[in-house]
Amino acid sequence: MRVLLVEGGPTRSGALASIIQRRGHHPTRSRLDGPIAADGTDVVVLDLDQPDPAGFGALRRIRAVSRVPVLVLESPAQLDSVVRWLELGADDYLVKPAMTDELVARIEALARRAATPAGPPEQVVRVADVRVDLRRRTVIVGDETIRLTGKQFDVLATLARRAGSPVSRHTIMVEAWDDGPQPNSRSLDVHLAALRAKLRRPELLRTIHGFGYLFG
């Protein structure tokens, strides 16, 4: 796997490049304010020590010429910044300092997804013993069918379509309430609490503080 590390600060990517190389991959390093050659790269990591408008510009330049997966590594996390990254085309986001194993695993997952030929959307999402049938709008936990309200299923479906990746609160509210007025933040919290109680698998529905939620 070829990983391009685009550095916005001096503190992280040198060590990260060494770790990626020890895992058998091939990192290269570039500066945020320099040319970014994404061609021939499997994953790009934008490594930022602080929110930096130049980072948004770098992602725009990458997206103008390539659909290579991009992971943003940033500190500190700010909700407005996270939402903007995702809207501009970032594929994943992690808050620094990130656990090394999780960071490398996410990079590898992005590369695997990009290498998988596109096919029809998955209709049944399986996470542990939970099965979410997006077409039939049913949820089975173990051998038991779980009754959800329509809006609870819409929230779960938004997460299930991106199982294994963080989903921002903004994205959930836009997609799950696309047929009506946008809810307030408290309404989303109520639906998530109800989902956790009904699924009885709290470890599968995680809160990503300052950002949103992850199903998986």
QUIQUIQUI-V546384 format. One record per pair of residues at least 4 apart in sequence whose C-alpha atoms are under 8 Angstrom apart, sorted by the first residue. I is the first residue (numbers start at 1). J is the second residue. D is the distance in whole Angstrom. If there is no record, write none. Layout:
# QUIQUIQUI-V546384
I,J,D
I,J,D
This chain:
# QUIQUIQUI-V546384
1,24,8
1,25,5
1,26,6
1,41,8
1,42,6
1,43,8
1,108,8
1,111,7
2,25,6
2,26,5
2,27,6
2,28,8
2,40,8
2,41,5
2,42,5
2,43,7
3,25,7
3,26,6
3,27,5
3,28,6
3,41,6
3,42,6
3,43,5
3,44,6
3,45,7
4,27,6
4,28,5
4,29,6
4,30,7
4,38,7
4,41,7
4,43,6
4,44,5
4,45,6
5,13,7
5,17,8
5,27,7
5,28,6
5,29,5
5,30,6
5,44,6
5,45,5
5,46,6
5,47,7
6,29,6
6,30,5
6,31,5
6,32,6
6,36,8
6,44,7
6,45,6
6,46,5
6,47,6
7,13,7
7,29,7
7,30,6
7,31,5
7,32,5
7,46,6
7,47,5
7,48,6
8,31,6
8,32,5
8,33,8
8,46,7
8,47,6
8,48,5
8,49,6
8,52,8
8,55,8
9,47,7
9,48,6
9,49,5
11,49,8
12,16,6
12,47,7
13,17,6
13,29,8
13,47,7
14,18,7
15,19,6
16,20,6
17,21,6
17,27,6
17,28,7
17,29,8
18,22,6
19,23,6
20,24,7
20,25,6
20,26,7
20,27,7
20,104,7
21,25,5
21,26,6
21,27,6
30,34,7
30,35,7
30,36,7
31,35,7
31,36,8
32,36,8
32,54,7
32,55,7
32,58,7
33,54,7
36,58,8
36,62,8
38,44,7
38,62,7
38,66,7
38,68,7
39,66,7
41,68,7
42,68,6
42,69,7
42,111,6
42,114,8
43,68,6
43,69,5
43,70,6
43,71,8
43,107,7
43,110,7
43,111,6
44,68,7
44,69,6
44,70,5
44,71,6
45,70,6
45,71,5
45,72,6
45,73,7
46,55,7
46,70,7
46,71,6
46,72,5
46,73,6
46,74,8
47,72,6
47,73,5
47,74,6
48,52,7
48,55,8
48,72,8
48,73,6
48,74,5
48,75,7
49,74,6
49,75,5
49,76,8
50,74,6
50,75,5
50,76,6
51,55,8
51,74,7
51,75,7
51,76,7
51,81,7
52,56,7
53,57,7
54,58,6
55,59,6
56,60,6
56,85,7
56,88,8
57,61,6
58,62,6
59,63,6
59,88,7
59,89,8
59,90,8
60,64,6
60,88,7
61,65,7
62,66,6
62,67,8
63,67,6
63,68,8
63,89,7
68,114,8
69,90,7
69,91,6
69,110,6
69,111,7
69,114,7
70,89,8
70,90,5
70,91,5
70,92,7
71,90,6
71,91,6
71,92,5
71,93,6
71,94,8
71,107,7
72,85,8
72,90,7
72,92,6
72,93,5
72,94,6
73,93,6
73,94,5
73,95,6
73,96,6
74,93,8
74,94,7
74,95,5
74,96,6
75,95,6
75,96,5
75,97,7
76,95,7
76,96,7
77,81,7
77,82,7
77,95,6
77,210,7
77,211,8
78,82,6
78,210,7
78,211,8
79,83,6
79,210,6
79,211,6
80,84,6
81,85,6
82,86,6
82,93,7
82,168,8
82,211,7
83,87,6
83,168,7
83,170,7
84,88,6
85,89,7
85,90,6
86,90,5
86,91,7
86,92,8
91,110,8
92,165,7
92,166,7
93,166,8
94,98,7
94,103,8
98,102,7
98,103,6
99,103,6
100,104,6
101,105,6
102,106,6
103,107,6
104,108,6
105,109,6
106,110,6
107,111,6
108,112,6
109,113,6
110,114,6
111,115,6
112,116,6
123,133,6
123,134,5
123,135,6
124,131,7
124,132,5
124,133,4
124,134,6
124,135,8
125,131,6
125,132,5
125,133,6
125,134,8
125,160,6
125,161,7
125,163,8
126,130,6
126,131,5
126,132,6
127,131,7
127,163,8
127,204,8
127,216,6
128,216,8
129,141,6
129,142,5
130,139,7
130,140,6
130,141,5
130,142,6
131,139,6
131,140,5
131,141,6
132,137,7
132,138,6
132,139,5
132,140,7
132,157,7
132,160,7
133,137,5
133,138,5
133,139,6
134,138,7
134,157,7
137,153,7
138,145,7
138,146,8
138,147,8
139,145,6
139,146,6
139,147,7
139,148,8
140,144,5
140,145,4
140,146,6
141,145,6
141,146,7
141,199,7
146,198,7
146,199,7
147,198,8
148,152,6
148,153,6
148,195,8
148,198,8
149,153,6
150,154,6
151,155,6
151,176,7
151,177,8
151,191,8
152,156,6
152,191,6
152,192,8
152,194,8
152,195,7
153,157,6
154,158,6
154,175,8
154,176,5
154,177,8
155,159,7
155,172,6
155,173,8
155,176,5
155,191,8
155,192,8
156,160,6
156,195,8
157,161,6
158,162,7
158,172,6
158,175,7
158,176,7
159,163,6
159,167,7
159,172,8
159,213,8
159,214,7
159,215,6
160,215,6
162,166,8
162,167,7
162,215,8
163,214,7
163,215,5
163,216,5
164,214,6
164,215,6
164,216,5
165,214,6
165,215,7
165,216,8
166,208,7
166,212,7
166,213,6
166,214,5
166,215,8
167,171,7
167,172,7
167,211,8
167,212,6
167,213,5
167,214,6
168,172,6
168,211,5
168,212,4
168,213,7
169,173,6
169,211,7
169,212,5
169,213,7
170,174,6
171,175,6
172,176,6
172,177,8
173,177,6
173,178,8
173,182,7
173,183,7
173,188,7
174,178,6
174,182,7
177,181,7
177,182,6
177,183,7
178,182,8
183,187,6
183,188,7
184,188,7
185,189,7
186,190,6
187,191,6
188,192,6
189,193,6
190,194,6
191,195,6
192,196,6
193,197,6
194,198,6
195,199,6
196,200,6
196,201,7
196,202,6
196,205,7
197,201,8
197,202,8
201,205,7
202,206,7
204,214,8
204,215,5
204,216,5
205,213,7
205,214,6
205,215,5
205,216,7
206,213,6
206,214,5
206,215,6
206,216,8
207,212,6
207,213,5
207,214,7
208,212,5
208,213,5
208,214,7
